[in-house]
Amino acid sequence: MLGVFRRREQFFDISSKRTVLLPLDHGVTEGVLNGLERLDKLFPLLGDLGLNGVIVHKGIAKEWGTFLPLNVKLIVHLSAGSKHGLPPYNKTIVCSVAEALRLGADAVSVHINIGNDLEDKMLQDFGLIVDEAHQFGLPVLAMIYARGGQIVNEFDPSLIAHCIRLGAELGADLIKVPYSGDKKSFTKAVDSCPVPVLIAGGPKKSTFKDFLAMVKQALDTGIRGVSIGRNVFQQKNCLEALKKLVKIVKS
């Protein structure tokens, strides 16, 4: 397990002890989104911005991964499901840990949605991936959301706290969840979690100022960083937006 711990720590700055990840895996779910058309042109520009890692699917890693600067870690996302599928919250494993390693992955990520009729399948996949990844010494980032037929409000603080605990209980090395907005309960959940917790950006906010205000509040709860996608890459100047985000997270 030593390799898992060493590789996980490499995602965090020595001084701030925090990380900024840029998920760019939306193409499987959404198709071609503004900001994600040519990642081979974006990747070379990411090396001097303080970004710690990107999250992509295996095809992007295979074709354009060589354009990613060596100081930016590569996380290969193993889960997939399109918005056209029924039910849309279903996620299935489309890449093995071994394949991710062959592509140069520094870690792998898995998406789990709880509170639905496919929860058992996604949890089983998650458990198997954790075991496989740890055999290779690779950390696992678990993206956990409360979504599906049993969920009324996916931002319910008690549900998000459950997502955090679930990830820790089942062996995740990093846990990504939405920020509930309830600072007190979120702080308690993070404090009770033995592994680093990161927040997702969620749907694109109406203004970038509102988004940064949310991040600032969440940082006070003890999170170790952020994994933000469309609130960065869909800004008019995504590189400038990323610089501002990094400055806030690591200050």
Secondary structure in CASP SS format (residue, H / E / C, confidence):
PFRMAT SS
TARGET T0000
AUTHOR 0000-0000-0000
METHOD secondary structure of the structure
MODEL  1
M C 1.00
L H 1.00
G H 1.00
V H 1.00
F H 1.00
R H 1.00
R H 1.00
R H 1.00
E H 1.00
Q C 1.00
F C 1.00
F C 1.00
D C 1.00
I C 1.00
S C 1.00
S C 1.00
K C 1.00
R C 1.00
T E 1.00
V E 1.00
L E 1.00
L E 1.00
P E 1.00
L C 1.00
D C 1.00
H H 1.00
G H 1.00
V H 1.00
T H 1.00
E H 1.00
G C 1.00
V C 1.00
L C 1.00
N C 1.00
G C 1.00
L C 1.00
E C 1.00
R C 1.00
L H 1.00
D H 1.00
K H 1.00
L H 1.00
F H 1.00
P H 1.00
L H 1.00
L C 1.00
G C 1.00
D C 1.00
L C 1.00
G C 1.00
L C 1.00
N C 1.00
G E 1.00
V E 1.00
I E 1.00
V E 1.00
H C 1.00
K H 1.00
G H 1.00
I H 1.00
A H 1.00
K H 1.00
E H 1.00
W H 1.00
G H 1.00
T H 1.00
F H 1.00
L C 1.00
P C 1.00
L C 1.00
N C 1.00
V C 1.00
K E 1.00
L E 1.00
I E 1.00
V E 1.00
H E 1.00
L C 1.00
S E 1.00
A E 1.00
G C 1.00
S C 1.00
K C 1.00
H C 1.00
G C 1.00
L C 1.00
P C 1.00
P C 1.00
Y C 1.00
N C 1.00
K C 1.00
T E 1.00
I E 1.00
V C 1.00
C C 1.00
S C 1.00
V H 1.00
A H 1.00
E H 1.00
A H 1.00
L H 1.00
R H 1.00
L C 1.00
G C 1.00
A C 1.00
D C 1.00
A E 1.00
V E 1.00
S E 1.00
V E 1.00
H E 1.00
I E 1.00
N E 1.00
I E 1.00
G C 1.00
N C 1.00
D C 1.00
L C 1.00
E H 1.00
D H 1.00
K H 1.00
M H 1.00
L H 1.00
Q H 1.00
D H 1.00
F H 1.00
G H 1.00
L H 1.00
I H 1.00
V H 1.00
D H 1.00
E H 1.00
A H 1.00
H H 1.00
Q H 1.00
F C 1.00
G C 1.00
L C 1.00
P C 1.00
V E 1.00
L E 1.00
A E 1.00
M E 1.00
I E 1.00
Y E 1.00
A E 1.00
R C 1.00
G C 1.00
G C 1.00
Q C 1.00
I C 1.00
V C 1.00
N C 1.00
E C 1.00
F C 1.00
D C 1.00
P H 1.00
S H 1.00
L H 1.00
I H 1.00
A H 1.00
H H 1.00
C H 1.00
I H 1.00
R H 1.00
L H 1.00
G H 1.00
A H 1.00
E H 1.00
L C 1.00
G C 1.00
A C 1.00
D C 1.00
L E 1.00
I E 1.00
K E 1.00
V E 1.00
P C 1.00
Y C 1.00
S C 1.00
G C 1.00
D C 1.00
K H 1.00
K H 1.00
S H 1.00
F H 1.00
T H 1.00
K H 1.00
A H 1.00
V H 1.00
D H 1.00
S C 1.00
C C 1.00
P C 1.00
V C 1.00
P C 1.00
V E 1.00
L E 1.00
I E 1.00
A E 1.00
G C 1.00
G C 1.00
P C 1.00
K C 1.00
K C 1.00
S C 1.00
T C 1.00
F H 1.00
K H 1.00
D H 1.00
F H 1.00
L H 1.00
A H 1.00
M H 1.00
V H 1.00
K H 1.00
Q H 1.00
A H 1.00
L H 1.00
D C 1.00
T C 1.00
G C 1.00
I C 1.00
R C 1.00
G E 1.00
V E 1.00
S E 1.00
I C 1.00
G C 1.00
R H 1.00
N H 1.00
V H 1.00
F H 1.00
Q C 1.00
Q C 1.00
K C 1.00
N C 1.00
C H 1.00
L H 1.00
E H 1.00
A H 1.00
L H 1.00
K H 1.00
K H 1.00
L H 1.00
V H 1.00
K H 1.00
I H 1.00
V H 1.00
K H 1.00
S C 1.00
END
